[in-house]
């Protein structure tokens, strides 16, 4: 049984993660992820000014201040980029450090000068504290998440177009700048409501990590959005649990949870993950080793009277290492294509068939490259033995005649 | 393999182009002279307060294939981007079919440079081609079956039907270029702007583009192509615009593509001129 308070905090953190993941996917694809980081840091002075103006802690006022100064920071970035020769990264760095520094100074000022107990806990905004979340905060977070979701569902086609190819969108008559602005507005609002829980320093990680992890797992935008939201919710919820258990600030714990998800996806994602790629590379190398080994049998021919081909004879025919040759021979034995006694090997009947099919594929590919040189980049897959699956039947028939 | 070479059927749906009445068609009905396809008047474009195009006047009266050539940095891409409203004009005006270009979005097809997008973006080839139909769909509506079938037809036309479900990063450079061509076809435009479509593509893709250009002209479309290979200009284009920050010459390729004009455009770089002159002579002999 989860205590009511813990339930509130968990729900809030999950919504937070889900909406950051969803919106973060567009930010990442639009190459605007660092803009979210700058925005979060630039929000701190506004947060403090909101506190000073109101005289006590009021979340809506402080978040309004945070949004105002965050957006002001982004506007300064845009101005620097447009009217000076300062490049993107420098502009982002300047604005981020300047606004964050000002925010820290204001924070110090409040802590020494402001009266009343309400000033306590303001420094939680630096690293985040989800523990103090109340039901009202969760409602705010949930409504922002829902607005984000509704916008993405409704404008999926438009967002996808403008994120992929904004100039093309403009040529078609879409207000690309407005759509871009809408995406940035969603990013801003998502970042701002995440600030109290995740902290100005680390909120951007919630935008980036789930989206980057999701990109490893899929090739399709719709699936990426769903996964990114799920990963975000998972990072938010588990980070909050970790922070509640160990008395640690929430932001770093959420980031650690998110980073764990990201690293897992990077290593273990099917197809795009590091492991999957390494395995695919190894499969390809083995297939090529096997093919070259079998073709060596065909070229050399077993001398009359000999039990089979010696290892040294085969070795002189292939360019790869003796270890790889030995493994290729073992694989051939396991598949029933070769028989060997440890010193010599020869082809079985299945082995002869395999060599014939390999030789045919090689011959046809060679003919294909001569007959259709301009199609080579589109179709040629020279280690592909089943050439009939790659090229049209009529073309294979034609190549057979050559 | 006719699909791969794209020389098979006529342009998909050429007879059923759903543009309704183009302005030119409407004018012809009332026996007014048709307005020019494209009318650029006094166009000057500047990047970072440095003019890159200066006083360009260019009128394409009738539908045709137009090559835009000139040295590097001559403003070739800028010219079409300015017409499309992608870069602001410092001065001048642009009309398409007698109307300001901004009001004729439905009549415009665009093939940007291949490097202008991130090919690792998580979409399929078919998704990208479907983007060509978004302009007519309008806000909020999703592409349906009709759009899908139309997009597949455009893909077939560039020989990529078998690749529809692939993620776009898994294509070769030439296939990516053909994906962009199919997307432009899906726009059902009257005038197409292509930014260096033949840069760095394989021979198969170049053939697809060449036959596509011919078919577009036969169905009464206009195509402006930023082109870099002077040797193929006389083969590909009815008209040629020689550009070097200002318009050096514009008109029928046979009259305009002369050594004299080329020297005005490229300066005295004889190796280029000789190759181009040779190409023109070959073309004249074959006509």
Interface residues (C-beta under 8 A of the other chain):
Chain A: X29 X31 X154 X155 X156 X157 X158 X160 X161 X163 X164 X165 X167 X168 X169 X170 X171 X172 X173 X174 X215 X218 X219 X220 X221 X223 X224 X372 X373 X374 X375 X377 X378 X392 X395
Chain B: X1 X4 X81 X84 X85 X86 X105 X106 X108 X110 X112 X116 X117 X118 X121 X122 X123 X124 X127 X128 X131 X134 X135 X137 X139 X140 X141 X142 X143 X167 X172 X174 X175 X183 X187 X202 X203 X204 X207
